[in-house]
């Protein structure tokens, strides 16, 4: 019977090392501190999936299944900052690396708002359901965006000067707006920076070098940037989503 009581952290149980236990404890603490946020995200995501299943049962159409993939991509920035926030110590250069990865995926969160464009191709008799369906996914994406940006703001404030962060935070929504344009109209994905870097950079350069020939790109960037900037400032004033509940 003595063999049952192997010490925690032994080679037979590497998962229960002191480092992993400490990480799990920080995640648990963070989870309880942000219970309202996790609850809101979970409920809204669950509602989105239920509405999709209801439409699938009603119409026998798999058309909107792409929303599940879009929502998964939208959640990646949220999980990046949630995991980084659980770390007790984080080197600022490592944070910068994660910031770059986070920024690449961030446009996927508000991108779902542009999926309303699909309504023009759908049947009028269930247009209300399709609008509600896309609306719940878009709202989920925006919630992931606002929470993730707020968490990244807190992380940056811990490691860098506040003045520099202030300017960076005002740039983020417009960078995201530009990313939305690249995704919706030029059909680029976040990972194309690795798969097709030369072509992607060339497209970006043409937009920057010849702005008058790409007015739609700058209009989308400006409109989404302003909307996300204002929305984020309003979000930070909602007491329900304060960092500590």
C-alpha positions as CSV (number, residue, x, y, z in Angstrom):
1,X,0.0,0.0,0.0
2,X,2.9,2.3,0.6
3,X,3.5,2.5,-3.1
4,X,0.3,4.4,-3.6
5,X,1.6,7.4,-1.7
6,X,4.3,8.5,-4.1
7,X,5.5,12.0,-3.4
8,X,3.8,14.7,-5.6
9,X,6.2,16.1,-8.1
10,X,8.0,12.8,-8.7
11,X,9.0,11.6,-12.1
12,X,5.8,9.4,-12.2
13,X,3.7,12.5,-11.8
14,X,5.5,15.4,-13.6
15,X,2.2,17.3,-14.0
16,X,2.1,17.8,-10.2
17,X,5.4,19.6,-10.0
18,X,5.6,22.6,-7.8
19,X,5.8,24.9,-10.8
20,X,2.7,23.5,-12.4
21,X,0.8,23.6,-9.0
22,X,1.8,27.2,-8.6
23,X,0.6,28.1,-12.1
24,X,-2.7,26.3,-11.5
25,X,-3.2,28.2,-8.2
26,X,-2.6,31.5,-10.0
27,X,-5.1,30.6,-12.7
28,X,-7.7,29.6,-10.1
29,X,-7.2,32.8,-8.2
30,X,-7.5,34.8,-11.4
31,X,-10.6,32.8,-12.4
32,X,-12.3,33.7,-9.1
33,X,-11.2,37.4,-9.3
34,X,-12.8,37.6,-12.8
35,X,-15.8,35.4,-12.2
36,X,-18.2,38.0,-13.7
37,X,-16.1,38.3,-16.8
38,X,-15.7,34.6,-17.3
39,X,-19.4,34.1,-16.6
40,X,-20.5,36.8,-19.2
41,X,-18.2,35.3,-21.9
42,X,-19.3,31.8,-21.2
43,X,-23.0,32.7,-21.3
44,X,-22.7,34.7,-24.4
45,X,-20.7,32.1,-26.2
46,X,-23.1,29.4,-25.1
47,X,-26.1,31.4,-26.4
48,X,-24.3,31.9,-29.7
49,X,-23.8,28.1,-30.1
50,X,-27.4,27.3,-29.1
51,X,-28.8,29.8,-31.7
52,X,-26.6,28.2,-34.3
53,X,-27.8,24.7,-33.4
54,X,-31.4,26.0,-33.5
55,X,-31.0,27.5,-37.0
56,X,-29.2,24.3,-38.2
57,X,-32.2,22.2,-36.9
58,X,-34.7,24.6,-38.5
59,X,-33.1,25.0,-41.9
60,X,-30.9,21.9,-42.2
61,X,-28.3,24.3,-43.5
62,X,-24.6,24.3,-42.4
63,X,-24.0,27.8,-43.9
64,X,-23.3,29.6,-40.6
65,X,-20.8,27.0,-39.2
66,X,-18.0,29.3,-40.2
67,X,-19.1,31.5,-37.3
68,X,-17.8,28.9,-34.8
69,X,-14.3,29.1,-36.4
70,X,-14.5,32.9,-36.4
71,X,-15.4,32.9,-32.7
72,X,-12.6,30.5,-32.0
73,X,-10.1,32.9,-33.7
74,X,-11.8,35.8,-31.8
75,X,-11.1,34.1,-28.5
76,X,-7.3,33.6,-29.1
77,X,-6.3,37.1,-28.0
78,X,-8.5,36.8,-24.9
79,X,-6.8,33.5,-23.9
80,X,-3.3,34.9,-24.6
81,X,-3.8,37.9,-22.2
82,X,-5.7,35.7,-19.7
83,X,-2.8,33.3,-19.5
84,X,-0.2,36.1,-19.4
85,X,-2.1,37.8,-16.5
86,X,-1.8,34.6,-14.5
87,X,2.0,34.8,-14.6
88,X,3.7,36.1,-11.4
89,X,6.8,37.2,-13.3
90,X,7.0,38.1,-17.0
91,X,10.1,39.6,-18.7
92,X,9.3,42.7,-20.7
93,X,11.0,41.3,-23.8
94,X,8.9,38.2,-23.6
95,X,5.8,40.3,-23.1
96,X,6.8,42.2,-26.3
97,X,7.0,39.0,-28.2
98,X,3.5,37.9,-27.0
99,X,2.2,41.4,-27.7
100,X,3.2,41.0,-31.4
101,X,1.5,37.6,-31.6
102,X,-1.6,39.0,-29.7
103,X,-1.8,41.9,-32.1
104,X,-1.7,39.6,-35.2
105,X,-4.8,37.8,-33.9
106,X,-6.6,40.7,-32.3
107,X,-8.5,41.9,-35.5
108,X,-10.3,38.5,-35.5
109,X,-12.3,39.5,-32.5
110,X,-14.2,42.5,-33.9
111,X,-14.0,41.0,-37.4
112,X,-17.2,39.1,-36.8
113,X,-19.1,42.3,-37.0
114,X,-18.4,42.3,-40.8
115,X,-20.2,39.0,-41.1
116,X,-23.5,40.9,-41.3
117,X,-22.6,41.3,-45.0
118,X,-23.9,37.7,-45.5
119,X,-27.5,38.8,-44.7
120,X,-27.9,40.2,-48.2
121,X,-27.7,36.6,-49.6
122,X,-30.2,35.0,-47.2
123,X,-33.9,34.3,-47.2
124,X,-36.2,37.1,-45.9
125,X,-38.5,34.8,-43.9
126,X,-35.8,34.0,-41.3
127,X,-33.8,37.2,-41.7
128,X,-34.6,38.1,-38.1
129,X,-33.0,34.9,-36.9
130,X,-29.9,35.2,-39.0
131,X,-29.5,38.8,-37.8
132,X,-29.8,37.7,-34.2
133,X,-27.4,34.8,-34.7
134,X,-24.7,37.0,-36.3
135,X,-25.4,39.7,-33.6
136,X,-24.7,37.3,-30.8
137,X,-21.4,36.1,-32.3
138,X,-20.4,39.7,-33.1
139,X,-21.2,40.7,-29.5
140,X,-19.1,37.8,-28.2
141,X,-16.2,38.9,-30.5
142,X,-16.4,42.4,-29.3
143,X,-16.5,41.3,-25.7
144,X,-13.4,39.2,-26.3
145,X,-11.7,42.2,-27.9
146,X,-12.5,44.7,-25.1
147,X,-11.5,42.4,-22.3
148,X,-8.3,41.4,-24.0
149,X,-7.3,45.0,-24.8
150,X,-8.0,45.9,-21.2
151,X,-5.8,43.0,-19.9
152,X,-3.0,43.9,-22.3
153,X,-3.2,47.5,-21.1
154,X,-2.7,46.3,-17.5
155,X,0.2,44.1,-18.5
156,X,2.0,46.9,-20.4
157,X,1.5,49.3,-17.5
158,X,3.5,46.9,-15.3
159,X,6.5,46.9,-17.5
160,X,6.7,50.2,-19.5
161,X,6.2,53.9,-19.1
162,X,2.6,55.1,-19.0
163,X,3.1,57.9,-21.6
164,X,4.4,55.4,-24.3
165,X,1.6,53.0,-23.5
166,X,-1.0,55.8,-23.8
167,X,0.0,56.5,-27.5
168,X,0.2,52.8,-28.3
169,X,-3.3,52.1,-26.9
170,X,-4.8,54.8,-29.2
171,X,-3.0,53.2,-32.2
172,X,-4.3,49.7,-31.5
173,X,-7.9,50.2,-32.6
174,X,-6.8,51.7,-35.9
175,X,-4.3,48.9,-36.5
176,X,-7.1,46.5,-35.8
177,X,-9.4,48.4,-38.2
178,X,-6.7,48.0,-40.9
179,X,-6.4,44.3,-40.1
180,X,-10.2,44.0,-40.5
181,X,-9.9,45.5,-44.0
182,X,-7.1,43.1,-44.9
183,X,-9.2,40.1,-43.7
184,X,-12.6,41.1,-45.1
185,X,-11.8,42.7,-48.4
186,X,-8.3,41.2,-49.3
187,X,-9.1,37.9,-47.6
188,X,-5.8,37.7,-45.6
189,X,-5.5,35.6,-42.4
190,X,-3.4,36.2,-39.3
191,X,-1.1,33.3,-40.2
192,X,-0.4,34.6,-43.7
193,X,2.3,36.7,-42.3
194,X,4.2,33.4,-42.0
195,X,2.8,31.6,-45.1
196,X,2.9,34.4,-47.6
197,X,4.8,37.3,-46.0
198,X,6.1,38.8,-49.3
199,X,2.7,39.1,-51.0
200,X,1.0,40.4,-47.8
201,X,3.7,43.0,-47.2
202,X,3.4,44.1,-50.8
203,X,-0.4,44.6,-50.4
204,X,0.1,46.6,-47.3
205,X,2.9,48.7,-48.9
206,X,0.6,49.5,-51.9
207,X,-2.1,50.7,-49.6
208,X,0.3,52.9,-47.6
209,X,2.2,54.2,-50.7
210,X,-0.8,54.9,-52.8
211,X,-3.5,56.1,-50.3
212,X,-5.7,57.8,-53.0
213,X,-6.1,54.5,-54.9
214,X,-7.1,52.7,-51.7
215,X,-9.6,55.1,-50.2
216,X,-11.9,52.2,-49.1
217,X,-9.0,50.8,-47.0
218,X,-8.5,54.0,-45.1
219,X,-12.2,54.6,-44.7
220,X,-12.7,51.1,-43.1
221,X,-9.6,51.6,-41.0
222,X,-10.8,55.0,-39.8
223,X,-14.4,54.0,-39.1
224,X,-13.6,50.8,-37.3
225,X,-10.7,52.5,-35.4
226,X,-13.0,55.3,-34.1
227,X,-15.8,52.9,-33.2
228,X,-13.5,50.5,-31.3
229,X,-11.7,53.3,-29.5
230,X,-15.0,54.9,-28.3
231,X,-16.4,51.4,-27.5
232,X,-13.3,50.6,-25.4
233,X,-13.5,53.8,-23.4
234,X,-17.2,53.0,-22.7
235,X,-16.4,49.4,-21.8
236,X,-13.9,50.5,-19.2
237,X,-16.6,52.5,-17.4
238,X,-18.9,49.5,-17.0
239,X,-18.6,48.4,-13.4
240,X,-19.7,44.9,-14.2
241,X,-16.4,44.3,-16.1
242,X,-14.0,45.8,-13.6
243,X,-10.8,43.8,-13.1
244,X,-11.6,43.0,-9.5
245,X,-15.1,42.0,-8.6
